[in-house]
Amino acid sequence: MTGLGTSREAREVVCPPRVTNEEHPILRYALATMATIGLIASTLLIPAPAAEAATTRIDGDDRFETSVLASSRLPAGDTVFLASGTAFPDALAAAPVAAAEGAHLLLVRPEGIPQTVVDRLRALAPREVVLVGSEATLSAEVAAQAAAAGARTVTRIGGTDRVDTSMRLLDRMRSKGSVVTDVWVASGYSFPDALAAGAVAAREGHALVLTLGANNGFRQHLSARMNGVQRFHIPGSESSVSADVQRLLAGTGRTVDRFPGSDRYETAVQINQAFTPAGSGGQLVLTSGSDFPDGLVGAVYAGLRGEALYLTSPGCATSGSVAAEQRRIGSTGITVLGGVGTVSPVAAELVPCAALNASATDLLNRINAARASAGQRPLVLDGCLSRMAGGWSSAMAAGNLTGSAHNPALTAEARACSLRGWGENVGRTMGSSPDAARIMSAWMASPPHKTNIERASFTHIGIGIDRGSNGSWYYVLDFGIR
């Protein structure tokens, strides 16, 4: 059943018409009496179905607080690794090492430790704080602040470059008793492929090192650390880690596996398909694949909790692969790292971008089918109306607005689009995906909404669909006369 929210009539001023009275007798009557035409703007609410799997969000005011919030969800440890929150390489390589020690990974500024992180250090009271990177990465002031926060020992692991630092971290891992049989070799130029690999490495007791190519420096680093290594894993295609590096690794006589997804998102899926068993359950950890800060702590967080980490684009899922993975592993919910600007509510629900486009197309087809049944000509998608509708649906979603919320700037925006008449339908549903059939059925059962959909004078339309963090899907139809 559908429930109606408020319906109201918004009397909008129409710009001077450029149609003949014979074509629009309703306009002729309105213009003769008041020089305006009122177009109904309606709103609709579809009641929510049963609640779905919970989505939680670890979202601090900044990347540093997000690392603190992630740390607060992990068991206490007596070691804390500090890594730069303004660059990605050192934290990526440190994640498996920190996880192997049951340690926490916190992000800091190169020049000092944010107060939220200082407070967390004092709460943890670690026996040792490990600074990852040279003084060019984390200054001497960071070391001094860590000591002042109560760390009994402050250790620095910093090489001449990111590759050297990652190799020294591997040495640290072994020195603490880990038997390293598997080593991930990830790009030191970019972060995405290493995020999911780092989470698997953290969970499985693997190491992760960085490469900038099959140069002599990398060859020497590797040859000095081959003891006990049985397998190498490469996250990403040859555009990420070159074929020369793969040949170098294969030349050691060890097994080499590559996970060459079509993009960073599919690479993460491939890695998890290989290392995360079906039906393993737990939370699915989701982080941005287009920005690194929140994901840096994700590898330690997911690894220590035995959970799988996946990537998403900020606005929506690039495909249905992660949703399929959620079903395959039987996850009990989703933990999102970062705010809505990093991973939107739509992306957090694993809704593919194509589904939004398909839902808009489906809605347009249903609207025009209804108009055809009423003897009216089809509406044409309009760029300006689409921007109006998309902007307002996004605003409704961002504010988790009620079903009675209409665009207060509708008149101004319609005039800016040079429309001669306009109207608006608003509605919302609940569910894991947009539901064009459901919202259309409800609109057609409501006279004010049905009137707008079938209005003979309308010629163009814009459709907006977006989702709020409250689970509501917001739909906006902006109608216009050109």
Secondary structure, DSSP 8 states (H G I E B T S, - for coil): --B---EEEE--------S-TTT-HHHHHHHHHTS---EEEEEEE----S--SEEEEE--SSHHHHHHHHHTTS---SEEEEEESS-SHHHHHHHHHHHHTT-EEEEEBTTB--HHHHHHHHHH--SEEEEES-TTTS-HHHHHHHHHTT-SEEEEE--SSHHHHHHHHHHHHHHTT----EEEEEESS-SHHHHHHHHHHHHHT-EEEEES-S-HHHHHHHHTT-TT--EEEEES-TTTS-HHHHHHHHTTTSEEEEE--SSHHHHHHHHHHHHS-TT--SEEEEEESS--HHHHTHHHHHHHHT-EEEEE-SSSBSSSHHHHHHHHHT-SEEEEES-TTTS-HHHHTT-BHHHHHHHHHHHHHHHHHHHHHTT----EE-HHHHHHHHHHHHHHHHHT--TT---TTHHHHHHHTT-SEEEEEEEEEESSS--HHHHHHHHHTSHHHHHHHH-TT--EEEEEEEE-TTSEEEEEEEEEE-
